[in-house]
Amino acid sequence: MKKSYIKIIRNVIIVVTTIGLPIGLIIFFKNDIKYFEKLISTSGILGPLLSILLMGMLSATPIPTDPIVILNGAIFGPIMGIFVSWMGNNFASIIEYFIGRGLSEVADFEKIKSKLPFGLNRFPADSVWFLLCGRFIPQFGGKIVSLTGGFYKVPKLRYLWTAIISNLLGSMILAFGGYSLLHIL
């Protein structure tokens, strides 16, 4: 009896944090994103940490972190911008993965997976190619891969190494692009 009570509390916390928190963050960031851009660029040595934390917070929302990666390249230069973006994207990926795992538990995904249409019960979410290449879909690819990986309970080690590699490549492209845009304009 006590175990089911704990499970209910856990499910309520997961639902509130995965539905309520993103709505609150969207409302908050919609009005103040320019403020955060200025704050990151003027925070000196704390700027990179602020950027990483901001990317982690945005992982709980549908707001993509790609603009922040580009901003990191413009603010911190190509090498530091890539590193900060890579760390931020890795942090965000881990949070998104565990949100997916939590939602999978709440929805009891293992029970309903066999009833999914279009053969989605056999979706190869643990495929290295899906985990590596899916993140390169602009804006939402990383979130889709992370949440799907969590839902389908992709082994943590496989998820982690593929996220680290693809996040590095994505950070290199976007942060260097942000740095280049700043110096071309």
C-alpha positions in Angstrom: 0.0 0.0 0.0 2.8 2.4 0.9 4.6 1.7 -2.3 1.6 2.6 -4.5 1.3 5.9 -2.5 4.9 6.7 -3.2 4.4 5.9 -6.9 1.4 8.2 -7.1 3.4 11.1 -5.5 6.3 10.4 -7.9 3.9 10.5 -10.9 2.3 13.7 -9.8 5.8 15.3 -9.4 6.8 14.1 -12.8 3.6 15.4 -14.5 3.9 18.8 -12.7 7.6 19.2 -13.7 7.1 18.1 -17.3 4.0 20.0 -18.0 3.8 22.9 -15.5 7.5 23.8 -15.5 7.8 24.1 -19.3 4.7 26.4 -19.4 6.2 28.6 -16.7 9.6 28.7 -18.4 8.1 29.5 -21.8 6.2 32.5 -20.3 9.3 33.6 -18.4 11.7 33.3 -21.3 9.4 34.7 -23.9 9.5 38.1 -22.2 13.1 38.1 -21.1 15.3 36.2 -23.7 17.0 39.4 -24.7 17.8 40.0 -21.0 19.5 36.6 -20.8 21.5 37.2 -24.0 22.8 40.5 -22.5 23.4 38.9 -19.1 25.5 36.0 -20.6 27.6 38.4 -22.6 28.2 40.8 -19.6 28.8 38.2 -16.8 32.5 37.7 -17.4 33.7 34.4 -16.1 30.2 33.4 -15.0 28.8 33.8 -18.5 29.7 30.3 -19.7 28.2 28.7 -16.5 25.0 30.9 -17.0 24.7 29.7 -20.6 25.1 26.1 -19.6 22.4 26.4 -16.9 20.1 28.3 -19.3 20.4 25.5 -21.9 19.6 23.0 -19.1 16.5 24.9 -18.1 15.4 25.2 -21.7 15.6 21.4 -22.1 12.4 21.1 -20.1 10.6 23.3 -22.7 9.9 23.1 -26.4 12.2 26.0 -26.9 15.3 24.9 -28.8 18.8 25.8 -27.6 20.2 26.3 -31.1 20.0 30.1 -30.9 22.0 30.0 -27.6 24.6 27.9 -29.3 25.0 30.5 -32.0 25.1 33.2 -29.4 27.8 31.3 -27.5 30.0 31.3 -30.6 29.5 35.0 -31.1 30.1 35.9 -27.5 32.9 33.5 -26.4 34.7 32.9 -29.7 34.9 29.7 -31.7 36.8 27.4 -29.2 35.2 28.5 -26.0 31.8 28.9 -27.7 32.0 25.3 -28.9 33.0 24.0 -25.5 30.3 25.9 -23.6 27.6 24.9 -26.1 28.8 21.3 -26.0 28.6 21.2 -22.2 25.2 22.9 -22.3 23.8 20.6 -24.9 25.1 17.5 -23.0 23.4 18.8 -19.8 20.2 19.5 -21.7 20.3 16.0 -23.3 20.6 14.3 -20.0 17.7 16.2 -18.5 15.5 15.5 -21.6 16.4 11.8 -21.5 15.3 11.5 -17.8 12.1 13.5 -18.6 11.4 10.9 -21.3 12.1 8.1 -18.8 9.8 9.7 -16.2 7.0 10.2 -18.7 7.4 6.6 -19.8 6.9 5.5 -16.2 3.9 7.7 -15.7 2.3 6.6 -18.9 3.3 2.9 -18.3 4.7 3.0 -21.8 5.8 -0.7 -21.7 2.1 -1.7 -21.5 0.8 0.5 -24.3 3.8 0.2 -26.6 2.5 -3.0 -28.2 -0.7 -1.1 -29.2 1.0 1.7 -31.0 0.1 2.2 -34.7 2.4 2.0 -37.7 4.8 -0.5 -36.0 6.1 2.1 -33.5 6.3 -0.6 -31.0 9.3 -1.8 -33.0 10.8 1.6 -33.5 14.6 1.3 -33.3 15.1 4.0 -30.7 18.3 2.3 -29.5 19.8 2.4 -33.0 23.2 4.2 -33.0 22.2 5.9 -36.3 19.0 7.3 -34.9 20.8 8.5 -31.7 23.6 10.1 -33.7 21.9 11.5 -36.8 18.5 12.3 -35.4 19.9 15.3 -33.5 20.8 17.0 -36.7 17.2 17.7 -37.5 17.1 21.5 -37.1 15.6 22.9 -33.9 13.8 19.9 -32.4 15.9 16.8 -33.4 17.8 16.7 -30.1 14.7 16.9 -28.1 12.9 14.2 -30.1 15.9 11.9 -29.8 16.4 12.5 -26.1 12.7 12.1 -25.2 12.3 9.0 -27.4 15.5 7.5 -25.9 14.0 8.0 -22.5 10.6 6.6 -23.5 12.1 3.5 -25.1 14.6 3.1 -22.2 17.7 3.2 -24.5 20.6 2.0 -22.4 22.1 5.0 -20.6 25.7 4.4 -21.8 24.7 4.1 -25.5 22.5 7.2 -25.2 25.3 9.1 -23.5 28.2 8.4 -25.9 26.0 9.1 -28.9 24.7 12.3 -27.4 28.3 13.5 -26.6 29.5 12.9 -30.1 26.5 14.4 -31.9 26.3 17.4 -29.5 30.0 18.1 -30.2 29.5 18.1 -34.0 26.3 20.3 -33.7 28.1 22.7 -31.3 31.0 23.0 -33.7 28.8 23.8 -36.6 26.5 26.3 -34.9 28.9 28.0 -32.5 31.5 28.5 -35.3 28.6 29.8 -37.4 27.7 32.3 -34.7 31.3 33.4 -34.5 31.6 33.7 -38.3 28.4 35.7 -38.5 29.7 38.2 -35.9 32.9 38.7 -37.8 31.4 38.9 -41.3 28.8 41.5 -40.3 
